[in-house]
Amino acid sequence: MSNKALIYIELDNNKAAKVSKEIISHALHNFRGFNVDGIVLGDKESINAALDDLRELNVQNLFIVQNELLNTKNTSLYAQILADFIFDNRPEILLIGATEDGRDIAPRLASKLNIGLTADCTDLQIDDAANLIATRPTYGGKLMASIASKTTPNFATVRSGAFKYSASLCKCTPNITYITPDITEFIDNPKIISIDYKQVSEDWTCSDVIVAGGLGLTTKENFDLIYKLAELLKAKPAASRAAVEQGWAPQDIQVGQTGNSVSPKLYIAFGISGAMQHTAGITNSDKIIAVNTDKDAPIMHSADFAIECDAVDVINSLIQKLSN
């Protein structure tokens, strides 16, 4: 009998969240000997709106937990419903996206199941004994730790962008099971009194083109040219950790193990050395162009095109040509 990997599918704007699709895609392509199943929670309206998208995920079994009281995100309630399901179904692997909601649910769920949790992972593999090997940054992103859990299910959260979503090798219609939980016993749990919605910035990590700057740009004034070039290229700006630590850029556009994982069609790195901490965040880029004066910089060896030149000179030349 095949082992089971269960992925919690988060809903986002009436579709499966990007990170959920990425995890499922990775599991389908890499978890040999495992059935890949999905579980989603919501009220009837949200489930029906997302159903066509959910059917396209190619999981073997899709468990839909539906109740009108699941129309808002109550993480205590979600964690208890998931815990009850896992106690009954006993998957060997449990995976959740490391979103705001996922990071809220996961530790509560681990506590209820009395299992370990490897958080914020950037890679997942299966060893010869069918155990999950979860890789995550440690020591401030200077090292990568590969962790094998001693508890079952092997439980991990996965960063958005850690994997690239790709179509499944085969198209299969999932076996759909609807579950109507009895949640009257949870009515007295903490109630949500009100919800304040804030405008969320667009997800720039999968933009077609990303232009990034690093410490090799030497000054904040030079780094600011990244924003101008990105605007001219209709691209998104990004920064290395070193540039962020210098105060040249905000942390929310940092790329790397301790920042964002990106998956553009083209990633252009200006003055970035490309240490492991950074390159781990750009492995899903289709093409990488690196501009650096140091021909031995790590990124120059991993890039598809390496230009040994002063990055500021190249940026200024590009801005001048594009402006004309």
BATI-798573 format. One record per atom (N, C-alpha, C): residue in three letters; z, y, x. Coordinates in steps of 0.001 Angstrom, whole numbers, plus 524288, in hexadecimal, padded with zeros to 5 digits. Each point is the difference from the previous one (the first is absolute). Example, Ala and Ser with C-alpha at 12.3 -4.5 7.8 and 13.67 -1.06 7.14 Angstrom:
2
ALA81E787E9C683386
ALA80000804A67FC86
ALA80000804B080384
SER7FD308041A7FEA2
SER8003C804A680334
SER802DA804427FCFE
//
This chain:
324
MET800007FB5580353
MET80000804AB7FCAD
MET80000804DE80377
SER7FCCE803E47FE8D
SER7FF89804BA80319
SER804F8803457FFB3
ASN80104802C780444
ASN8042C803D27FFF6
ASN7FE4A804B77FCBE
LYS803D68031A7FE7B
LYS7FED68047D7FCAC
LYS8019780512802AF
ALA7FC67803BA7FFE7
ALA8012480553801BC
ALA7FFA0803857FB37
LEU80428802DA7FEE9
LEU80038803617FB64
LEU7FFD4805B4801B4
ILE7FC59802F17FDCA
ILE7FF7F805968012F
ILE8015E803207FB24
TYR803B38039C80095
TYR80142803967FBC1
TYR7FBBA804247FFD2
ILE7FD6D8006B7FB78
ILE7FBAB803A47FF5D
ILE80208804F47FD64
GLU7FFE08042A802DD
GLU801AE805087FDE2
GLU7FB6F8029D7FD40
LEU800FC8028C7FBB1
LEU7FBEC802C27FD23
LEU7FFF3805C480181
ASP7FB4C8021580088
ASP7FF558057C8016F
ASP7FB39802167FD19
ASN800E3803917FC54
ASN7FBBF802417FCE9
ASN7FCB07FBC87FD5F
ASN802A77FC5F7FD74
ASN7FD787FBDF7FCF1
ASN7FCBB7FC4080344
LYS801667FF7B804E3
LYS7FD787FC368036C
LYS8041F7FDAB8039F
ALA7FE987FB988025A
ALA803607FDE580411
ALA80017803CF80492
ALA8049A800F680214
ALA8007E803BB80454
ALA7FCE27FE24804B5
LYS7FE2E803B680308
LYS7FCDC7FEDB804A4
LYS802B97FC218039B
VAL8050D800C780106
VAL802C07FC928039B
VAL8006F7FA7E7FDCF
SER800927FF727FAE3
SER8003B7FACC7FDA1
SER7FADC7FD1C800D2
LYS7FBA7802C67FF51
LYS7FADE7FDA3800DF
LYS7FF547FE6E805BD
GLU801ED8034A80383
GLU7FF8C7FECA80595
GLU8030E7FB1080165
ILE804B87FF817FDE5
ILE8033F7FB6780122
ILE7FD6A7FB137FDDA
ILE7FE1A800457FB2B
ILE7FD727FB777FDA6
ILE7FB357FE7080326
SER7FCD6803D280173
SER7FB4C7FEEA80312
SER801617FD4E80524
HIS803F9801FC802B2
HIS801A07FDAD804F6
HIS801F17FA727FF33
ALA8031A7FF2A7FBF5
ALA8021C7FACB7FEFE
ALA7FBAB7FC237FEB8
LEU7FC3F8019A7FCD0
LEU7FBB97FC867FE8F
LEU7FCC87FE5C804BA
HIS7FF6880385803BE
HIS7FCD47FEE080494
HIS803047FD4D80461
ASN8052F800567FFFD
ASN802F67FE3880490
ASN804367FBEB7FEE5
PHE801BA7FF7A7FB2D
PHE804427FC667FECE
PHE7FDC67FAB17FE56
ARG7FE3A7FD0E803B8
ARG7FDB97FAE77FED6
ARG8043E7FC397FE26
GLY7FEA57FCEC7FBFF
GLY803BF7FC507FDDE
GLY803B08026D7FC0B
PHE7FF05804E67FE8D
PHE8035D802B77FC38
PHE7FCE9801737FB21
ASN8026D7FF407FB8D
ASN7FE1F8028D7FB43
ASN801F88059980015
VAL7FC82803A17FF0A
VAL801788058B7FFEB
VAL80067801BB7FA57
ASP804B9801387FE4E
ASP8010B801887FA99
ASP801C8805AF7FFCD
GLY7FF5E8025D7FB76
GLY801BC8055D7FF48
GLY80370800817FB3C
ILE80396803C480031
ILE8034E801217FB7B
ILE8000C805E57FF2B
VAL7FF6A8018F7FB13
VAL7FFD7805827FEAB
VAL80399800EB7FB5C
LEU802AA804837FFEB
LEU8039B801617FBD4
LEU7FE30804FC7FD5E
GLY8008C800407FAC5
GLY7FEA4804C77FD4B
GLY800557FF5D7FA25
ASP7FF11804527FD45
ASP7FFC17FFAB7FA53
ASP7FA6F7FE937FE5B
LYS7FF427FF007FAFD
LYS7FAF47FE1F7FE1D
LYS7FBA0803D780134
GLU80103804FE7FF54
GLU7FBF3803F5800D4
GLU7FE2F80018805AC
SER803A880015803A6
SER7FE878004980587
SER7FD637FAF7801D4
ILE801D67FB857FE06
ILE7FD997FB028017A
ILE7FA6D7FFAE7FE00
ASN7FF2C801647FB11
ASN7FABA7FFC27FDC7
ASN7FC3E803A4802D8
ALA801E68048680190
ALA7FCB2803C3802C9
ALA7FE5E7FDF480555
ALA8035F7FCD780265
ALA7FEF57FE108054B
ALA7FDB07FA878001B
LEU7FF6F7FD8B7FB7D
LEU7FED37FA687FFD7
LEU7FACF7FE9E8029D
ASP7FBF48030C7FF15
ASP7FAEF7FED680270
ASP8006C80021805EE
ASP802C6803D880202
ASP800AD80068805A9
ASP8033C7FB6B80215
LEU804097FE7C7FD20
LEU803567FBAD801A8
LEU7FCF97FAE38003C
ARG7FC4F7FF4D7FC6C
ARG7FCE77FB2C7FFEA
ARG7FC777FF8D804CA
GLU7FEE08046580289
GLU7FC768000380480
GLU802BB7FEDB8052E
LEU805197FF147FFE3
LEU802F77FF6D804DB
LEU7FF797FAA180281
ASN7FDFB7FC327FD26
ASN7FEF57FAC68021A
ASN804E17FCDF8015E
VAL804728016B7FDC7
VAL8049C7FCB6800BE
VAL7FF5A7FB087FCC8
GLN802B07FBD1801B7
GLN7FF8E7FB1F7FD03
GLN802C08006C7FABB
ASN804B78022780018
ASN80313800997FB3B
ASN801DD805A37FF95
LEU7FF588023B7FB74
LEU801C6805507FF07
LEU8042D7FFCD7FBC7
PHE804BB8018C8016E
PHE8045D800007FC51
PHE800DC805997FE22
ILE7FF6D800C57FAE7
ILE800908052E7FDB2
ILE805168002B7FCEE
VAL803AD8030C80200
VAL8050B800A87FD68
VAL7FFAA804F47FCC2
GLN800397FF5A7FAE1
GLN7FED1804527FC76
GLN80485800FC7FC3D
ASN8019F804E27FFB8
ASN80412801917FC5B
ASN7FFB3805E67FF60
GLU800C3801E07FB58
GLU7FF7C8059A7FF08
GLU8041680331802F2
LEU804457FD938019B
LEU803FB802CA802FD
LEU7FE7280093805BE
LEU7FB817FDB980179
LEU7FE218008280563
LEU7FC0D8046F8007D
ASN80048803C57FC74
ASN7FC55804618002D
ASN8018F8041980404
THR804A57FF9580229
THR8019B803668044F
THR802297FCA180466
LYS7FFD680216804C2
LYS801CA7FD1980485
LYS805EF800398005B
ASN802767FBCC7FE51
ASN805A27FF5E800A4
ASN800B47FBC180419
THR8010A80185804D4
THR7FFD87FC3C80450
THR804237FBBD7FF84
SER8047C801437FDB8
SER804007FBF77FF3A
SER7FDFE7FBCF7FC49
LEU7FD65801B37FBD4
LEU7FDDA7FC627FC2E
LEU7FB8A7FCDA8025C
TYR7FC758029D802CD
TYR7FB9D7FD5080277
TYR801F37FBDF803D4
ALA803EC8016C8031E
ALA8020D7FC5B803EA
ALA802647FB2E7FD6A
GLN802C6800C97FB9F
GLN802777FB8D7FD5F
GLN7FBEC7FC637FD95
ILE7FBF48023F7FD9D
ILE7FBDB7FCC87FDAC
ILE7FD317FCE580438
LEU7FECC8027E80462
LEU7FD6A7FD4780450
LEU8037C7FBB780236
ALA8050B8011F80086
ALA803A77FC1E8020C
ALA800377FB377FC7A
ASP80036800D87FAE8
ASP800267FBA17FC4F
ASP7FB117FCB78006E
PHE7FB808029A80076
PHE7FB0B7FD2F8006D
PHE7FFD87FCBF80501
ILE801D08024F8044E
ILE7FFCC7FD4780504
ILE803C87FB6480021
PHE804828009A7FDA8
PHE803A47FB957FF98
PHE7FD737FB677FD25
ASP7FCEC801307FC0A
ASP7FD947FBDF7FCDB
ASP7FB2E7FDA680298
ASN7FD21803178030B
ASN7FAEA7FE44801FD
ASN7FFE17FEAC805CA
ARG803C1801CF802FA
ARG800D17FE6C8056E
ARG7FB288008580380
PRO7FDC6804A58007E
PRO7FBC5800A3803CB
PRO802217FFC080594
GLU7FCAA7FE6E803AD
GLU801A47FFCC80581
GLU7FFA980556802A3
ILE7FC85803527FDFD
ILE7FF338053880244
ILE80006804017FB96
LEU8028080475800FB
LEU80045804477FC3F
LEU7FE8D80512802C7
LEU7FC2E802D67FDE1
LEU7FE11804BA8028C
LEU7FFC58048B7FC25
ILE801918048F801D9
ILE7FFFD804C97FCDE
ILE7FDDF8047080361
GLY7FD08803807FDA8
GLY7FE1F80494802D3
GLY80472803AD80159
ALA7FFC580247804AC
ALA8042880393801C0
ALA7FEF0805857FE01
THR7FF838006E7FAD7
THR7FF72805127FD6D
THR805788021A7FED5
GLU800408048B7FD91
GLU8051D802107FE78
GLU802B27FC3B7FC44
ASP7FD1A7FE117FC21
ASP8024C7FC4A7FC4E
ASP801437FAD3802AF
GLY7FC6D7FE338034B
GLY800D87FB0A802B0
GLY804C28002180384
ARG800C88045A802A7
ARG804878008580381
ARG805188007E7FCEF
ASP7FF8B8017A7FB1B
ASP80491800557FC96
ASP801597FAA27FDBD
ILE7FBF57FD217FE69
ILE800D47FAE87FD93
ILE801877FBD580400
ALA7FD687FFF38047F
ALA8007B7FBA7803B0
ALA805997FEE5801CB
PRO8030C803D7801C3
PRO805507FEBA801B1
PRO803827FE237FB94
ARG7FF32802177FB4E
ARG802FD7FE247FB83
ARG7FEB17FA457FEE1
LEU7FAFA7FEC480066
LEU7FE427FAAA7FF00
LEU8020A7FC498042F
ALA7FFC3801A5804EB
ALA802097FCB68043C
ALA805CB7FEE47FF45
SER802D7803ED7FE28
SER805967FF4C7FF1C
SER801037FC1D7FB97
LYS7FD01800767FBC2
LYS800B57FC737FB97
LYS7FEA67FA5D80175
LEU7FC127FF5380362
LEU7FE567FAC88019C
LEU803067FDF9804BA
ASN8030D803878026D
ASN802F17FEA3804B3
ASN7FC617FDFB80456
ILE7FBD3802F8800F6
ILE7FC337FE9080404
ILE7FF198049C803A3
GLY7FD967FED580477
GLY7FEAE80412803BB
GLY7FB2C803057FE49
LEU7FF5B8049D80234
LEU7FB84803567FECF
LEU7FE058027280508
THR7FB037FF3080128
THR7FD76802A180463
THR7FCD48047B7FDBA
ALA8019F804BD80133
ALA7FDCB804957FD55
ALA7FBD3802B58033D
ASP7FC548027B7FD26
ASP7FC2B8038A80258
ASP7FC867FD3C803EE
CYS7FE007FB7D7FE8C
CYS7FCF07FCC8803A1
CYS7FA6E80211800AA
THR7FDD57FEF580495
THR7FA9D8018080122
THR7FC777FB46800C2
ASP802437FB4B80026
ASP7FCCE7FB4580067
ASP803127FB637FDCA
LEU7FD257FC4A7FDC1
LEU8024D7FB3A7FDEB
LEU7FC967FB6580189
GLN8026A7FBEF80216
GLN7FD2A7FB458015F
GLN8033A7FB497FE66
ILE7FD717FB807FFB2
ILE802947FB177FEB8
ILE7FFFB7FC8A804DD
ASP804967FDF680180
ASP8002A7FC9B80498
ASP7FEBA7FA5B7FE7A
ASP800207FC7C803E1
ASP7FE7E7FA8E7FF13
ASP8039D7FD367FC37
ALA804CA802057FF60
ALA803C17FDA37FC67
ALA7FFE1802977FA9E
ALA7FBF8803297FF03
ALA7FF4A802B47FAF9
ALA804408040F7FEFE
ASN802378022780433
ASN803CB8043C7FF7E
ASN7FD3F8053E800B1
LEU801F8803E97FD5A
LEU7FDE18054180083
LEU801FE8028380503
ILE7FC68802018032B
ILE8015D80310804A1
ILE7FE8F805A47FECF
ALA803F7803347FF4A
ALA7FF3F805727FE6D
ALA800D580394804B4
THR7FC3E80369800F8
THR800308037C80486
THR800FE805927FE3B
ARG803AD80287802A7
ARG8014A8056D7FEAF
ARG80178802F1804FC
PRO7FF628053880000
PRO8018B8030D8049B
PRO805E78004C8008F
THR801BB80058804D1
THR805948008D80118
THR800B980394804B6
TYR804CF8017480122
TYR80135803A98043C
TYR7FC93804E27FFA4
GLY7FFEE8024F7FB51
GLY7FD18804DA7FF42
GLY7FA2B7FF61800A0
GLY7FE0E7FB4C7FEFB
GLY7FA667FF0E80060
GLY7FE247FE8B80566
LYS8039A7FF5E803BB
LYS7FE6D7FEB180558
LYS7FEDA7FA35800A9
LEU802357FCD07FC98
LEU7FF257FA5F80043
LEU7FEA97FDF67FA96
MET7FD7B7FB6E7FFE5
MET7FEF07FD507FB1D
MET8033A7FB007FFDE
ALA802CB7FF2B7FBC0
ALA803487FB5B7FF62
ALA7FD7A7FC517FC14
SER7FF4F7FB1480182
SER7FE0D7FBF97FC75
SER804AA7FCCC7FE25
ILE800E17FFF07FAED
ILE804D57FDF67FDC0
ILE7FED57FB747FC5B
ALA802D07FBB7800DA
ALA7FFC47FB7C7FC81
ALA8051F7FFC47FCFA
SER7FF9F800127FADC
SER804AE7FFFC7FCC1
SER8026D7FA927FFC7
LYS8052C7FFD47FFA8
LYS802D47FB0E7FF71
LYS8011C7FEBA7FA4C
THR7FE958038E7FC74
THR8011F7FF307FA73
THR7FAE97FF867FCF0
THR800637FD867FB6D
THR7FB7D7FF367FCA1
THR8010D8028A7FAB1
PRO7FC24802E07FE0B
PRO7FAD8800DD80242
PRO8001F803B3804B2
ASN7FC367FF3380399
ASN7FF48803C180442
ASN7FE398051A7FD78
PHE802F38042A800E0
PHE7FF4E804D77FCFB
PHE7FEA380480803A2
ALA7FBEA802F07FE9B
ALA7FE6C8047B8032F
ALA7FD9C8043A7FC90
THR8009E804DE801BF
THR7FD02804487FDBF
THR7FBD48018E803ED
VAL7FB96801EA7FE03
VAL7FB6E8010780345
VAL7FE368059E7FF4F
ARG7FF058028980452
ARG7FE438056F7FFE6
ARG7FA888007E7FDBD
SER7FF1B804207FD09
SER7FAC1801317FE1B
SER7FC6A8010C804A0
GLY7FB607FDB97FFE2
GLY7FC40800B78043B
GLY800967FC2480470
ALA8040E7FCAF7FFDA
ALA800A87FC278042C
ALA7FB7F7FC1880002
PHE7FDF67FED57FB55
PHE7FB9E7FC717FF80
PHE7FB83802CA7FD4F
LYS7FB587FE2580112
LYS7FB6F802467FD80
LYS7FE7E7FCA67FB5A
TYR7FF398028B7FB9E
TYR7FE857FD197FB56
TYR7FA597FE4C8007B
SER7FF087FB037FF09
SER7FAAC7FDFA7FFF8
SER7FF857FC0B7FB9F
ALA7FB507FF5A7FE2C
ALA7FF187FC647FBAA
ALA801707FA7B8019B
SER801E97FCFF7FC50
SER8018D7FA9E8010C
SER7FB447FCB480159
LEU800ED7FBD5802F8
LEU7FBD47FC6A80164
LEU7FDB57FD6C7FB27
CYS803127FF757FBEE
CYS7FE147FDBB7FB22
CYS80250803127FB74
LYS7FD0B8003E7FBDE
LYS801C3802A87FB43
LYS802697FBFA7FC5C
CYS804D7800D77FEAA
CYS8027D7FC4E7FC71
CYS802E1802FF7FBBC
THR7FFDA7FDDA7FB64
THR802CD8024F7FB9B
THR805957FE0180013
PRO803D1803758002F
PRO8056C7FE2F80066
PRO801E27FD617FB08
ASN803987FC64800AE
ASN802C87FDE07FB83
ASN8042B803FB7FE75
ILE7FF80802347FB63
ILE803818042F7FE61
ILE804557FDCF7FC92
THR804C78012E80171
THR804917FE627FCF5
THR80309804E17FE68
TYR800A8800BF7FAEA
TYR803088046B7FE13
TYR805B47FE5B7FF6D
ILE8037480354801C7
ILE8059C7FEFD7FFAF
ILE8028B804907FD2B
THR802F97FECD7FBFF
THR802E88040C7FD28
THR805CC7FF358011F
PRO802218030080396
PRO805737FF2080187
PRO803D18020C7FBF3
ASP8046F7FD847FFB5
ASP8043F801F07FCB8
ASP80343803B680351
ILE7FF33804F57FF2B
ILE802B5803CF8035B
ILE80424803117FCFE
THR8018B7FDF17FB74
THR80412802B37FCFE
THR80516800488030F
GLU800E17FC0F80367
GLU804D5800048030B
GLU8001B8044F80413
PHE7FB668024880115
PHE7FFBD80425803EB
PHE7FFFE805647FD91
ILE80087800407FACC
ILE7FFAD805087FD4F
ILE8042A803C080200
ASP804767FDF38017C
ASP804488035E801BC
ASP7FFA880161805C1
ASN7FBD47FE348029C
ASN7FF2E8018A80572
ASN7FF36805E980045
PRO800308023F804AD
PRO7FF22805A78006E
PRO7FAFF801A17FD36
LYS80060803EA7FCB9
LYS7FB86801CB7FCF9
LYS7FD78804AC802B1
ILE7FAE78005F7FF74
ILE7FD208047A8020A
ILE8003E8044F7FBEE
ILE802898044580149
ILE800BD8044C7FC4B
ILE7FB19803557FFA3
SER7FDB88012680474
SER7FB3E8032D80002
SER7FCEB7FECB804F4
ILE7FAFD801317FFD0
ILE7FC8A7FF3680475
ILE7FD278050D8011A
ASP8004E801DE804CC
ASP7FD22804A48019F
ASP7FB507FE3F8033B
TYR7FB64801697FE51
TYR7FB3D7FE7B802C4
TYR7FE688044B803CE
LYS7FEE27FE6F804BF
LYS7FE27803A6803F5
LYS7FA6F7FE8280181
GLN7FCF5803EC80139
GLN7FAA47FEF880194
GLN800067FD3580548
VAL7FD387FBA880038
VAL7FFBF7FCE5804C8
VAL7FAD280114802BC
SER8003C800EE8050E
SER7FB3980101802ED
SER7FCA47FB1680021
GLU7FAEF800C08007E
GLU7FC6C7FB947FFFD
GLU800F97FC80804BB
ASP7FE7E7FB1C7FF6F
ASP800957FC4680440
ASP7FB97800D9803EE
TRP8014C8028480458
TRP7FC0880151803DA
TRP7FEFE7FB92803DB
THR803297FBE57FFD7
THR7FFC67FBF680413
THR7FB157FCAF7FFC7
CYS7FD4A800077FB7E
CYS7FB277FCFC7FFA9
CYS7FB4C8039C7FF3B
SER80077804D9801D4
SER7FB9D803A57FFDA
SER7FB8F7FE0080368
ASP7FB40801B47FECD
ASP7FB7B7FE29802FD
ASP8006780172805C7
VAL801C2804C98010B
VAL8005E801E180569
VAL8056080264800E0
ILE802757FE9280453
ILE80509802458018D
ILE7FF798021780589
VAL801AA804D8800C1
VAL7FFD4802938051E
VAL8059F800C6801D5
ALA801527FDAF80479
ALA8056F8000D801CC
ALA8007A802808055D
GLY804658029E800C1
GLY8010E8027B8050A
GLY8050D7FE1380264
GLY8003B8002C8052E
GLY8049C7FE2B802C6
GLY801DD803CD80414
LEU8036E7FE2C80358
LEU802898034D803E7
LEU7FC1980242803E2
GLY7FB887FD5E80094
GLY7FC06801E3803A8
GLY7FD988052D7FE79
LEU80113801DD7FB3A
LEU7FE028051E7FE6A
LEU803448046980241
THR8047E7FEBE8022D
THR8036D8034880351
THR80301804567FD37
THR7FDE0802557FBD6
THR802CE804407FD4F
THR7FF407FF877FA13
LYS8037E802997FD20
LYS7FF7E800097FA53
LYS7FB0C802DC7FE58
GLU7FEA780412802D6
GLU7FB3D802E37FEB0
GLU7FB357FC7980067
ASN7FFEC7FCD180414
ASN7FBA27FC5580085
ASN8002E7FBD77FBBB
PHE804BD7FE347FEB3
PHE800607FC057FBE7
PHE7FE178022E7FAD0
ASP800EF804F87FEF1
ASP7FE56802527FB0D
ASP7FA177FFB27FF43
LEU7FD187FF5280455
LEU7FA5D7FF587FF98
LEU7FE997FAF67FD1F
ILE8039B7FC318000D
ILE7FF287FB1C7FD26
ILE7FF38801157FA37
TYR80326803867FDCF
TYR7FF938014C7FA77
TYR7FAB5802807FEC9
LYS7FE45803678037A
LYS7FAF6802A07FF1D
LYS7FB867FC248005A
LEU800277FC89803E4
LEU7FBE57FC1980098
LEU7FFFB7FC3C7FB5D
ALA804987FE717FE55
ALA8005F7FC717FB82
ALA7FD9E802747FB20
GLU800FD8050E7FF3D
GLU7FDD1802B17FB77
GLU7FA0D800148003B
LEU7FDE08010780497
LEU7FA518003D8009A
LEU7FD797FAA47FF42
LEU802CD7FBEA8017E
LEU7FDF57FAAF7FF79
LEU8013F7FD987FAB1
LYS802BA803057FCB0
LYS801F67FDE67FB03
LYS8034B7FB1580108
ALA803238006480419
ALA803607FBB6801AD
ALA805B18016B7FF09
LYS8037D7FC5D80156
LYS80594800F67FF98
LYS80256800658057A
PRO8039E803B7800D1
PRO802818008580522
PRO804787FC23800A4
ALA800FB7FE82804DD
ALA804547FC718012B
ALA8020C8014080570
ALA804717FDA18014E
ALA8028A80131804F6
ALA802827FB2580243
SER80083800038052D
SER802F67FBE380295
SER805CE801437FF9C
ARG803327FC2C8012F
ARG805A8800DE7FFDA
ARG8019A80448803D4
ALA7FD95800008049E
ALA80161803E7803F4
ALA7FED9805857FE0F
ALA7FBA3800A77FD3D
ALA7FEA5805277FDF5
ALA803E1801B77FBD6
VAL801B07FC547FCC8
VAL803DF8013A7FBF6
VAL8052F8017F80287
GLU801957FD1F80400
GLU804F480129802A3
GLU7FFEE80544802B7
GLN7FB5C801EA80172
GLN7FF87805358024D
GLN8004F8044D7FBDB
GLY7FFEA7FE6E7FB0A
GLY80023803D77FBCF
GLY7FAAF802387FEA9
TRP7FBDE7FD7E801E1
TRP7FABC801EF7FEF6
TRP7FE067FE6F7FA9C
ALA8022D7FBDA7FDCC
ALA7FE117FDF87FB02
ALA804827FDB47FCEE
PRO7FF8D7FFD57FAC7
PRO804237FDA67FCD5
PRO7FFF87FA1180076
GLN8047F7FDAF7FEFA
GLN800807FA5F8009B
GLN7FCB17FCFC7FC16
ASP7FEC2802647FB8D
ASP7FD1F7FD0C7FC09
ASP7FA517FEFE8016B
ILE7FDFD802558043D
ILE7FAB77FEAE801BF
ILE800237FCFB80528
GLN804947FE0F8016A
GLN8007B7FCE4804CD
GLN7FDA17FA987FF2F
VAL7FD267FE36803E7
VAL7FD8E7FAD97FFE4
VAL802A17FC7F80407
GLY801107FB2D7FE83
GLY8025B7FC48803AF
GLY804337FCBD7FD6B
GLN802BB7FD0480327
GLN803F77FC727FDFA
GLN80446802CE7FD0B
THR8018680498801D0
THR80424802EE7FD68
THR7FDD4804427FC72
GLY7FAE27FFD27FF1E
GLY7FD80803AC7FC79
GLY7FCD57FD217FBEE
ASN7FB0E8016C7FF8C
ASN7FC917FDA67FC1D
ASN7FC287FC4280287
SER7FEA67FBE47FD31
SER7FBA57FCA28017D
SER7FB3A801E67FD0B
VAL7FBA180091802B4
VAL7FB5B802487FD8F
VAL7FB797FC268002D
SER7FC3C800CE7FC7C
SER7FB747FC837FFCD
SER7FB13803107FEA4
PRO7FE8B803D880331
PRO7FB478030F7FEED
PRO7FB177FD23801E6
LYS7FB918020B7FE55
LYS7FB157FE0C80230
LYS7FF63801E3805A9
LEU8020D804B380118
LEU7FFAB8022F8054A
LEU80519802BC80164
TYR802397FE8D8046E
TYR804C7802718020A
TYR7FEA78028580539
ILE800CA805218006A
ILE7FED3802D6804D0
ILE8051B801D580269
ALA801197FE3D804C2
ALA804F78012C80297
ALA7FF0C803BE80489
PHE80250804997FFB2
PHE7FF71803F48041B
PHE8051B8006680315
GLY7FFD37FED0804F6
GLY8049A800AF80358
GLY8047D7FC5F7FEB1
ILE7FEC37FB587FE17
ILE803FA7FC167FEB1
ILE7FF947FB7E803DF
SER8044B7FEAC80285
SER7FFCC7FBD8803F3
SER7FF1C7FAA77FD82
GLY8022E7FF467FB4F
GLY7FF127FB137FD46
GLY803927FBA1801A8
ALA804F88013B800CC
ALA803D07FBE480118
ALA800737FC6F7FB42
MET802837FB8B800B2
MET800677FC1B7FBDC
MET802218025B7FAF8
GLN803B6803988007D
GLN802688026F7FB6E
GLN7FBE0802A87FCA6
HIS7FC048023780268
HIS7FBF1802C17FD0A
HIS7FBB57FC527FE2B
THR7FE117FCB080383
THR7FB8A7FCAF7FEA2
THR801467FC267FBA6
ALA805007FEA07FF60
ALA801777FC7D7FBBB
ALA7FEDA8026A7FAB4
GLY7FFB28053A7FFCF
GLY7FEFB802A37FB0D
GLY7FA4A800F67FEDF
ILE7FC817FEAE803AF
ILE7FA68801287FF39
ILE7FC9F7FB1E80059
THR802657FB6580020
THR7FD017FB2C800BC
THR7FC427FEE37FB87
ASN800FC802467FB63
ASN7FC917FF107FB8A
ASN7FBA7804037FF83
SER7FF5C80356803F3
SER7FBB2803BF80004
SER7FAE47FD1F80129
ASP7FBD4801707FD2F
ASP7FAF67FD75800F4
ASP7FDE8801618056B
LYS800288050B80156
LYS7FE30801CD8051D
LYS803E6803F180232
ILE800C67FFCE80523
ILE8039780397802A5
ILE7FD1C802BD80469
ILE800668052780003
ILE7FDFC8032580457
ILE804A880275802BA
ALA8004F7FF5B80523
ALA804538023C80308
ALA7FDE2803E8803EF
VAL8027E8049080030
VAL7FE998040D803CF
VAL804CC8010B80350
ASN7FF8D7FF0C80521
ASN80485800798036F
ASN7FE26800D180591
THR802E480308802FD
THR7FE95800CE80580
THR8016E7FB4680361
ASP8037C7FCBF7FDFC
ASP801C77FB69802EC
ASP7FCE97FB337FE4C
LYS7FC717FE4480357
LYS7FCBF7FB837FE8A
LYS803257FAFA7FF88
ASP804C27FFF58023D
ASP803517FB5C7FFC8
ASP803F8800207FB94
ALA7FFC0804047FCB4
ALA80388800317FB7A
ALA7FEF77FB3F7FC8A
PRO804157FD877FDEB
PRO7FF3C7FB3A7FCE2
PRO7FC02800937FB9C
ILE7FFEB8048A7FD72
ILE7FC6E800A37FB9B
ILE7FA4B7FFF2801B2
MET7FEFD8015E804EB
MET7FA9F8000E801F4
MET7FDD07FA7680061
HIS803737FC3180079
HIS7FE457FA8B8006C
HIS7FF827FD6E7FAA4
SER802C7802047FC2C
SER7FFCF7FDA77FACA
SER7FC35802D47FC65
ALA7FE2F8049F80197
ALA7FC75803117FCB2
ALA7FA837FDAD8000C
ASP7FD1E800EA7FBBF
ASP7FA837FE6B7FFD0
ASP7FCAF8039B80366
PHE8018A804FC80038
PHE7FD51803CC80359
PHE8041F80325802E2
ALA7FFBE8000C80534
ALA803CC802D580334
ALA7FD348045F802F3
ILE80202804C57FF60
ILE7FDAC8048F8028E
ILE803EA8022C803DD
GLU7FEBE7FFB48050D
GLU80377801FE80412
GLU7FED3805CE800B8
CYS80322803347FD70
CYS7FEF0805967FFF0
CYS804DD802D47FE12
ASP8003E80521800EB
ASP804578030F7FE09
ASP7FF9C8006D7FA10
ALA8040E7FE427FD40
ALA7FFDC7FFB97FA53
ALA7FF65805617FD81
VAL80298803F680233
VAL7FFB2805447FDC4
VAL7FA718022280064
ASP7FD647FEF680469
ASP7FA98801CC8009A
ASP7FC767FD7A7FBEA
VAL800C87FAF37FF19
VAL7FCC27FD3A7FC2D
VAL80101802197FA83
ILE804F2800E67FEB1
ILE8013E8020F7FACF
ILE7FD7C805537FF35
ASN8007E80377803DE
ASN7FDB98053F7FF87
ASN7FA137FFC07FF70
SER7FD817FC7E802DC
SER7FA557FF687FF9D
SER7FE627FE277FA96
LEU802F67FC2B7FDF8
LEU7FECE7FDFC7FACE
LEU800BA804317FBD8
ILE80451802FB80070
ILE80100804257FC30
ILE7FBA18040880019
GLN7FE3B80164804AF
GLN7FBDE803E280086
GLN7FAE77FE087FD81
LYS7FE967FB248012B
LYS7FB217FDDE7FDDE
LYS800527FF4C7FA10
LEU804637FE0D7FE1B
LEU800857FF1A7FA6A
LEU800508051E7FCF7
SER80243803F68026C
SER800738051A7FD69
SER7FAAA8028F7FF66
ASN7FC7A7FEBB8038C
ASN7FABB802527FFD7
ASN7FC5A7FCD97FC81
//
